[in-house]
Amino acid sequence: MANLGESIVDFVVWPWVINSDYSDVTFNFTKAVKEAFDAEEIGIPFPQRDRYVFRAAPV
């Protein structure tokens, strides 16, 4: 585990591949993980902030 954030658990995976294959492997691995999460209905969290704006009453 690389990081435990406010709404994430951040993992780092370093594949052992030929340099010329690195981009394809990284993309395909990320795609496969996302598809597996979707199949299991696992959502990817994102930070969310609610902002409230209050205006002073006119004088």
PDB file of N, CA, C and O in Angstrom:
ATOM      1  N   MET A   1       0.849  -1.163   0.000  1.00  0.00           N
ATOM      2  CA  MET A   1       0.000   0.000   0.000  1.00  0.00           C
ATOM      3  C   MET A   1       0.898   1.230   0.000  1.00  0.00           C
ATOM      4  O   MET A   1       1.844   1.315   0.783  1.00  0.00           O
ATOM      5  N   ALA A   2       0.603   2.173  -0.872  1.00  0.00           N
ATOM      6  CA  ALA A   2       1.423   3.367  -0.994  1.00  0.00           C
ATOM      7  C   ALA A   2       0.882   4.528  -0.177  1.00  0.00           C
ATOM      8  O   ALA A   2       1.649   5.348   0.327  1.00  0.00           O
ATOM      9  N   ASN A   3      -0.447   4.599  -0.045  1.00  0.00           N
ATOM     10  CA  ASN A   3      -1.026   5.745   0.632  1.00  0.00           C
ATOM     11  C   ASN A   3      -2.402   5.391   1.156  1.00  0.00           C
ATOM     12  O   ASN A   3      -3.176   4.701   0.494  1.00  0.00           O
ATOM     13  N   LEU A   4      -2.695   5.869   2.345  1.00  0.00           N
ATOM     14  CA  LEU A   4      -4.032   5.724   2.915  1.00  0.00           C
ATOM     15  C   LEU A   4      -4.573   7.130   3.067  1.00  0.00           C
ATOM     16  O   LEU A   4      -4.190   7.862   3.980  1.00  0.00           O
ATOM     17  N   GLY A   5      -5.465   7.498   2.165  1.00  0.00           N
ATOM     18  CA  GLY A   5      -5.952   8.869   2.121  1.00  0.00           C
ATOM     19  C   GLY A   5      -7.317   9.013   2.754  1.00  0.00           C
ATOM     20  O   GLY A   5      -7.833   8.093   3.389  1.00  0.00           O
ATOM     21  N   GLU A   6      -7.889  10.187   2.566  1.00  0.00           N
ATOM     22  CA  GLU A   6      -9.181  10.529   3.145  1.00  0.00           C
ATOM     23  C   GLU A   6     -10.291   9.590   2.658  1.00  0.00           C
ATOM     24  O   GLU A   6     -11.155   9.185   3.435  1.00  0.00           O
ATOM     25  N   SER A   7     -10.257   9.256   1.392  1.00  0.00           N
ATOM     26  CA  SER A   7     -11.297   8.373   0.853  1.00  0.00           C
ATOM     27  C   SER A   7     -10.708   7.362  -0.125  1.00  0.00           C
ATOM     28  O   SER A   7     -11.408   6.890  -1.021  1.00  0.00           O
ATOM     29  N   ILE A   8      -9.419   7.021   0.037  1.00  0.00           N
ATOM     30  CA  ILE A   8      -8.785   6.066  -0.876  1.00  0.00           C
ATOM     31  C   ILE A   8      -7.801   5.165  -0.151  1.00  0.00           C
ATOM     32  O   ILE A   8      -7.273   5.503   0.909  1.00  0.00           O
ATOM     33  N   VAL A   9      -7.577   4.030  -0.746  1.00  0.00           N
ATOM     34  CA  VAL A   9      -6.421   3.197  -0.438  1.00  0.00           C
ATOM     35  C   VAL A   9      -5.656   3.110  -1.750  1.00  0.00           C
ATOM     36  O   VAL A   9      -6.144   2.533  -2.722  1.00  0.00           O
ATOM     37  N   ASP A  10      -4.479   3.673  -1.777  1.00  0.00           N
ATOM     38  CA  ASP A  10      -3.711   3.840  -3.003  1.00  0.00           C
ATOM     39  C   ASP A  10      -2.629   2.759  -3.079  1.00  0.00           C
ATOM     40  O   ASP A  10      -1.706   2.742  -2.265  1.00  0.00           O
ATOM     41  N   PHE A  11      -2.746   1.867  -4.048  1.00  0.00           N
ATOM     42  CA  PHE A  11      -1.770   0.801  -4.251  1.00  0.00           C
ATOM     43  C   PHE A  11      -0.868   1.142  -5.432  1.00  0.00           C
ATOM     44  O   PHE A  11      -1.296   1.797  -6.382  1.00  0.00           O
ATOM     45  N   VAL A  12       0.358   0.703  -5.365  1.00  0.00           N
ATOM     46  CA  VAL A  12       1.286   0.871  -6.480  1.00  0.00           C
ATOM     47  C   VAL A  12       1.679  -0.517  -6.967  1.00  0.00           C
ATOM     48  O   VAL A  12       2.076  -1.375  -6.179  1.00  0.00           O
ATOM     49  N   VAL A  13       1.565  -0.727  -8.269  1.00  0.00           N
ATOM     50  CA  VAL A  13       1.955  -1.996  -8.885  1.00  0.00           C
ATOM     51  C   VAL A  13       3.029  -1.690  -9.909  1.00  0.00           C
ATOM     52  O   VAL A  13       2.825  -0.872 -10.806  1.00  0.00           O
ATOM     53  N   TRP A  14       4.159  -2.336  -9.778  1.00  0.00           N
ATOM     54  CA  TRP A  14       5.269  -2.137 -10.700  1.00  0.00           C
ATOM     55  C   TRP A  14       5.485  -3.422 -11.483  1.00  0.00           C
ATOM     56  O   TRP A  14       6.155  -4.333 -10.996  1.00  0.00           O
ATOM     57  N   PRO A  15       4.928  -3.513 -12.689  1.00  0.00           N
ATOM     58  CA  PRO A  15       5.091  -4.747 -13.467  1.00  0.00           C
ATOM     59  C   PRO A  15       6.523  -4.900 -13.977  1.00  0.00           C
ATOM     60  O   PRO A  15       7.199  -3.919 -14.286  1.00  0.00           O
ATOM     61  N   TRP A  16       6.955  -6.125 -14.054  1.00  0.00           N
ATOM     62  CA  TRP A  16       8.282  -6.449 -14.584  1.00  0.00           C
ATOM     63  C   TRP A  16       8.089  -6.816 -16.045  1.00  0.00           C
ATOM     64  O   TRP A  16       7.734  -7.950 -16.365  1.00  0.00           O
ATOM     65  N   VAL A  17       8.324  -5.855 -16.930  1.00  0.00           N
ATOM     66  CA  VAL A  17       8.082  -6.062 -18.357  1.00  0.00           C
ATOM     67  C   VAL A  17       9.206  -5.434 -19.166  1.00  0.00           C
ATOM     68  O   VAL A  17      10.020  -4.668 -18.650  1.00  0.00           O
ATOM     69  N   ILE A  18       9.227  -5.776 -20.435  1.00  0.00           N
ATOM     70  CA  ILE A  18      10.154  -5.141 -21.367  1.00  0.00           C
ATOM     71  C   ILE A  18       9.739  -3.671 -21.490  1.00  0.00           C
ATOM     72  O   ILE A  18       8.550  -3.359 -21.561  1.00  0.00           O
ATOM     73  N   ASN A  19      10.720  -2.780 -21.516  1.00  0.00           N
ATOM     74  CA  ASN A  19      10.423  -1.342 -21.544  1.00  0.00           C
ATOM     75  C   ASN A  19       9.422  -0.960 -22.621  1.00  0.00           C
ATOM     76  O   ASN A  19       8.533  -0.145 -22.374  1.00  0.00           O
ATOM     77  N   SER A  20       9.546  -1.518 -23.778  1.00  0.00           N
ATOM     78  CA  SER A  20       8.653  -1.152 -24.884  1.00  0.00           C
ATOM     79  C   SER A  20       7.208  -1.603 -24.642  1.00  0.00           C
ATOM     80  O   SER A  20       6.292  -1.091 -25.285  1.00  0.00           O
ATOM     81  N   ASP A  21       6.993  -2.550 -23.729  1.00  0.00           N
ATOM     82  CA  ASP A  21       5.647  -3.041 -23.416  1.00  0.00           C
ATOM     83  C   ASP A  21       5.023  -2.342 -22.215  1.00  0.00           C
ATOM     84  O   ASP A  21       3.853  -2.567 -21.907  1.00  0.00           O
ATOM     85  N   TYR A  22       5.790  -1.502 -21.540  1.00  0.00           N
ATOM     86  CA  TYR A  22       5.336  -0.931 -20.261  1.00  0.00           C
ATOM     87  C   TYR A  22       4.009  -0.181 -20.391  1.00  0.00           C
ATOM     88  O   TYR A  22       3.102  -0.406 -19.589  1.00  0.00           O
ATOM     89  N   SER A  23       3.877   0.695 -21.367  1.00  0.00           N
ATOM     90  CA  SER A  23       2.647   1.486 -21.521  1.00  0.00           C
ATOM     91  C   SER A  23       1.439   0.599 -21.774  1.00  0.00           C
ATOM     92  O   SER A  23       0.385   0.801 -21.170  1.00  0.00           O
ATOM     93  N   ASP A  24       1.578  -0.382 -22.659  1.00  0.00           N
ATOM     94  CA  ASP A  24       0.462  -1.290 -22.948  1.00  0.00           C
ATOM     95  C   ASP A  24       0.076  -2.102 -21.717  1.00  0.00           C
ATOM     96  O   ASP A  24      -1.108  -2.260 -21.420  1.00  0.00           O
ATOM     97  N   VAL A  25       1.068  -2.615 -21.005  1.00  0.00           N
ATOM     98  CA  VAL A  25       0.792  -3.423 -19.811  1.00  0.00           C
ATOM     99  C   VAL A  25       0.105  -2.572 -18.753  1.00  0.00           C
ATOM    100  O   VAL A  25      -0.873  -3.003 -18.143  1.00  0.00           O
ATOM    101  N   THR A  26       0.617  -1.361 -18.535  1.00  0.00           N
ATOM    102  CA  THR A  26       0.023  -0.479 -17.535  1.00  0.00           C
ATOM    103  C   THR A  26      -1.423  -0.144 -17.892  1.00  0.00           C
ATOM    104  O   THR A  26      -2.303  -0.206 -17.034  1.00  0.00           O
ATOM    105  N   PHE A  27      -1.672   0.208 -19.143  1.00  0.00           N
ATOM    106  CA  PHE A  27      -3.028   0.528 -19.576  1.00  0.00           C
ATOM    107  C   PHE A  27      -3.950  -0.679 -19.420  1.00  0.00           C
ATOM    108  O   PHE A  27      -5.034  -0.559 -18.848  1.00  0.00           O
ATOM    109  N   ASN A  28      -3.531  -1.835 -19.923  1.00  0.00           N
ATOM    110  CA  ASN A  28      -4.381  -3.034 -19.876  1.00  0.00           C
ATOM    111  C   ASN A  28      -4.630  -3.496 -18.446  1.00  0.00           C
ATOM    112  O   ASN A  28      -5.717  -3.979 -18.131  1.00  0.00           O
ATOM    113  N   PHE A  29      -3.635  -3.351 -17.579  1.00  0.00           N
ATOM    114  CA  PHE A  29      -3.822  -3.733 -16.181  1.00  0.00           C
ATOM    115  C   PHE A  29      -4.847  -2.808 -15.516  1.00  0.00           C
ATOM    116  O   PHE A  29      -5.747  -3.272 -14.816  1.00  0.00           O
ATOM    117  N   THR A  30      -4.706  -1.510 -15.738  1.00  0.00           N
ATOM    118  CA  THR A  30      -5.646  -0.547 -15.158  1.00  0.00           C
ATOM    119  C   THR A  30      -7.061  -0.802 -15.667  1.00  0.00           C
ATOM    120  O   THR A  30      -8.024  -0.754 -14.901  1.00  0.00           O
ATOM    121  N   LYS A  31      -7.178  -1.072 -16.959  1.00  0.00           N
ATOM    122  CA  LYS A  31      -8.492  -1.371 -17.552  1.00  0.00           C
ATOM    123  C   LYS A  31      -9.093  -2.632 -16.934  1.00  0.00           C
ATOM    124  O   LYS A  31     -10.283  -2.660 -16.621  1.00  0.00           O
ATOM    125  N   ALA A  32      -8.284  -3.668 -16.759  1.00  0.00           N
ATOM    126  CA  ALA A  32      -8.774  -4.922 -16.189  1.00  0.00           C
ATOM    127  C   ALA A  32      -9.243  -4.729 -14.744  1.00  0.00           C
ATOM    128  O   ALA A  32     -10.263  -5.288 -14.339  1.00  0.00           O
ATOM    129  N   VAL A  33      -8.500  -3.939 -13.974  1.00  0.00           N
ATOM    130  CA  VAL A  33      -8.910  -3.667 -12.588  1.00  0.00           C
ATOM    131  C   VAL A  33     -10.231  -2.911 -12.575  1.00  0.00           C
ATOM    132  O   VAL A  33     -11.133  -3.254 -11.811  1.00  0.00           O
ATOM    133  N   LYS A  34     -10.356  -1.880 -13.418  1.00  0.00           N
ATOM    134  CA  LYS A  34     -11.602  -1.103 -13.482  1.00  0.00           C
ATOM    135  C   LYS A  34     -12.776  -1.980 -13.886  1.00  0.00           C
ATOM    136  O   LYS A  34     -13.855  -1.867 -13.303  1.00  0.00           O
ATOM    137  N   GLU A  35     -12.591  -2.845 -14.866  1.00  0.00           N
ATOM    138  CA  GLU A  35     -13.672  -3.736 -15.296  1.00  0.00           C
ATOM    139  C   GLU A  35     -14.052  -4.723 -14.193  1.00  0.00           C
ATOM    140  O   GLU A  35     -15.231  -5.031 -14.015  1.00  0.00           O
ATOM    141  N   ALA A  36     -13.059  -5.221 -13.452  1.00  0.00           N
ATOM    142  CA  ALA A  36     -13.343  -6.133 -12.333  1.00  0.00           C
ATOM    143  C   ALA A  36     -14.111  -5.398 -11.235  1.00  0.00           C
ATOM    144  O   ALA A  36     -15.042  -5.955 -10.653  1.00  0.00           O
ATOM    145  N   PHE A  37     -13.730  -4.159 -10.949  1.00  0.00           N
ATOM    146  CA  PHE A  37     -14.454  -3.370  -9.949  1.00  0.00           C
ATOM    147  C   PHE A  37     -15.889  -3.139 -10.402  1.00  0.00           C
ATOM    148  O   PHE A  37     -16.819  -3.280  -9.609  1.00  0.00           O
ATOM    149  N   ASP A  38     -16.076  -2.787 -11.667  1.00  0.00           N
ATOM    150  CA  ASP A  38     -17.421  -2.579 -12.190  1.00  0.00           C
ATOM    151  C   ASP A  38     -18.258  -3.857 -12.074  1.00  0.00           C
ATOM    152  O   ASP A  38     -19.428  -3.799 -11.696  1.00  0.00           O
ATOM    153  N   ALA A  39     -17.668  -5.000 -12.395  1.00  0.00           N
ATOM    154  CA  ALA A  39     -18.400  -6.273 -12.331  1.00  0.00           C
ATOM    155  C   ALA A  39     -18.841  -6.595 -10.899  1.00  0.00           C
ATOM    156  O   ALA A  39     -19.876  -7.228 -10.690  1.00  0.00           O
ATOM    157  N   GLU A  40     -18.058  -6.160  -9.927  1.00  0.00           N
ATOM    158  CA  GLU A  40     -18.385  -6.412  -8.512  1.00  0.00           C
ATOM    159  C   GLU A  40     -19.095  -5.227  -7.866  1.00  0.00           C
ATOM    160  O   GLU A  40     -19.327  -5.207  -6.657  1.00  0.00           O
ATOM    161  N   GLU A  41     -19.438  -4.233  -8.702  1.00  0.00           N
ATOM    162  CA  GLU A  41     -20.117  -3.013  -8.249  1.00  0.00           C
ATOM    163  C   GLU A  41     -19.339  -2.295  -7.141  1.00  0.00           C
ATOM    164  O   GLU A  41     -19.912  -1.833  -6.154  1.00  0.00           O
ATOM    165  N   ILE A  42     -18.028  -2.218  -7.332  1.00  0.00           N
ATOM    166  CA  ILE A  42     -17.156  -1.493  -6.410  1.00  0.00           C
ATOM    167  C   ILE A  42     -16.923  -0.119  -7.011  1.00  0.00           C
ATOM    168  O   ILE A  42     -16.390  -0.003  -8.115  1.00  0.00           O
ATOM    169  N   GLY A  43     -17.314   0.908  -6.299  1.00  0.00           N
ATOM    170  CA  GLY A  43     -17.155   2.271  -6.786  1.00  0.00           C
ATOM    171  C   GLY A  43     -15.783   2.818  -6.448  1.00  0.00           C
ATOM    172  O   GLY A  43     -15.150   2.385  -5.486  1.00  0.00           O
ATOM    173  N   ILE A  44     -15.334   3.761  -7.235  1.00  0.00           N
ATOM    174  CA  ILE A  44     -14.075   4.445  -6.973  1.00  0.00           C
ATOM    175  C   ILE A  44     -14.417   5.750  -6.271  1.00  0.00           C
ATOM    176  O   ILE A  44     -15.095   6.602  -6.846  1.00  0.00           O
ATOM    177  N   PRO A  45     -13.955   5.919  -5.027  1.00  0.00           N
ATOM    178  CA  PRO A  45     -14.327   7.119  -4.273  1.00  0.00           C
ATOM    179  C   PRO A  45     -13.619   8.359  -4.809  1.00  0.00           C
ATOM    180  O   PRO A  45     -12.583   8.277  -5.470  1.00  0.00           O
ATOM    181  N   PHE A  46     -14.201   9.487  -4.509  1.00  0.00           N
ATOM    182  CA  PHE A  46     -13.572  10.751  -4.871  1.00  0.00           C
ATOM    183  C   PHE A  46     -13.854  11.740  -3.752  1.00  0.00           C
ATOM    184  O   PHE A  46     -14.902  11.675  -3.109  1.00  0.00           O
ATOM    185  N   PRO A  47     -12.933  12.641  -3.523  1.00  0.00           N
ATOM    186  CA  PRO A  47     -13.169  13.649  -2.489  1.00  0.00           C
ATOM    187  C   PRO A  47     -14.369  14.526  -2.844  1.00  0.00           C
ATOM    188  O   PRO A  47     -14.569  14.877  -4.007  1.00  0.00           O
ATOM    189  N   GLN A  48     -15.146  14.866  -1.855  1.00  0.00           N
ATOM    190  CA  GLN A  48     -16.321  15.688  -2.096  1.00  0.00           C
ATOM    191  C   GLN A  48     -16.385  16.759  -1.010  1.00  0.00           C
ATOM    192  O   GLN A  48     -16.197  16.476   0.173  1.00  0.00           O
ATOM    193  N   ARG A  49     -16.645  17.954  -1.421  1.00  0.00           N
ATOM    194  CA  ARG A  49     -16.796  19.063  -0.489  1.00  0.00           C
ATOM    195  C   ARG A  49     -18.123  19.757  -0.777  1.00  0.00           C
ATOM    196  O   ARG A  49     -18.476  19.980  -1.935  1.00  0.00           O
ATOM    197  N   ASP A  50     -18.839  20.088   0.262  1.00  0.00           N
ATOM    198  CA  ASP A  50     -20.064  20.862   0.125  1.00  0.00           C
ATOM    199  C   ASP A  50     -19.747  22.301   0.502  1.00  0.00           C
ATOM    200  O   ASP A  50     -19.113  22.560   1.525  1.00  0.00           O
ATOM    201  N   ARG A  51     -20.186  23.221  -0.320  1.00  0.00           N
ATOM    202  CA  ARG A  51     -19.969  24.638  -0.050  1.00  0.00           C
ATOM    203  C   ARG A  51     -21.326  25.317   0.105  1.00  0.00           C
ATOM    204  O   ARG A  51     -22.248  25.106  -0.682  1.00  0.00           O
ATOM    205  N   TYR A  52     -21.410  26.112   1.113  1.00  0.00           N
ATOM    206  CA  TYR A  52     -22.632  26.872   1.358  1.00  0.00           C
ATOM    207  C   TYR A  52     -22.272  28.352   1.306  1.00  0.00           C
ATOM    208  O   TYR A  52     -21.319  28.791   1.948  1.00  0.00           O
ATOM    209  N   VAL A  53     -23.034  29.105   0.545  1.00  0.00           N
ATOM    210  CA  VAL A  53     -22.788  30.531   0.424  1.00  0.00           C
ATOM    211  C   VAL A  53     -23.985  31.256   1.046  1.00  0.00           C
ATOM    212  O   VAL A  53     -25.129  31.081   0.626  1.00  0.00           O
ATOM    213  N   PHE A  54     -23.691  32.059   2.040  1.00  0.00           N
ATOM    214  CA  PHE A  54     -24.730  32.838   2.714  1.00  0.00           C
ATOM    215  C   PHE A  54     -24.502  34.301   2.382  1.00  0.00           C
ATOM    216  O   PHE A  54     -23.380  34.800   2.469  1.00  0.00           O
ATOM    217  N   ARG A  55     -25.562  34.979   2.006  1.00  0.00           N
ATOM    218  CA  ARG A  55     -25.467  36.396   1.695  1.00  0.00           C
ATOM    219  C   ARG A  55     -26.106  37.190   2.830  1.00  0.00           C
ATOM    220  O   ARG A  55     -27.157  36.826   3.356  1.00  0.00           O
ATOM    221  N   ALA A  56     -25.447  38.271   3.185  1.00  0.00           N
ATOM    222  CA  ALA A  56     -25.996  39.131   4.231  1.00  0.00           C
ATOM    223  C   ALA A  56     -27.250  39.815   3.703  1.00  0.00           C
ATOM    224  O   ALA A  56     -27.355  40.118   2.514  1.00  0.00           O
ATOM    225  N   ALA A  57     -28.186  40.049   4.593  1.00  0.00           N
ATOM    226  CA  ALA A  57     -29.429  40.722   4.217  1.00  0.00           C
ATOM    227  C   ALA A  57     -29.093  42.160   3.814  1.00  0.00           C
ATOM    228  O   ALA A  57     -28.222  42.779   4.425  1.00  0.00           O
ATOM    229  N   PRO A  58     -29.770  42.699   2.797  1.00  0.00           N
ATOM    230  CA  PRO A  58     -29.499  44.085   2.383  1.00  0.00           C
ATOM    231  C   PRO A  58     -29.818  45.058   3.519  1.00  0.00           C
ATOM    232  O   PRO A  58     -30.755  44.860   4.293  1.00  0.00           O
ATOM    233  N   VAL A  59     -29.014  46.105   3.592  1.00  0.00           N
ATOM    234  CA  VAL A  59     -29.196  47.105   4.664  1.00  0.00           C
ATOM    235  C   VAL A  59     -30.153  48.167   4.225  1.00  0.00           C
ATOM    236  O   VAL A  59     -30.436  49.095   4.983  1.00  0.00           O
TER     237      VAL A  59
END
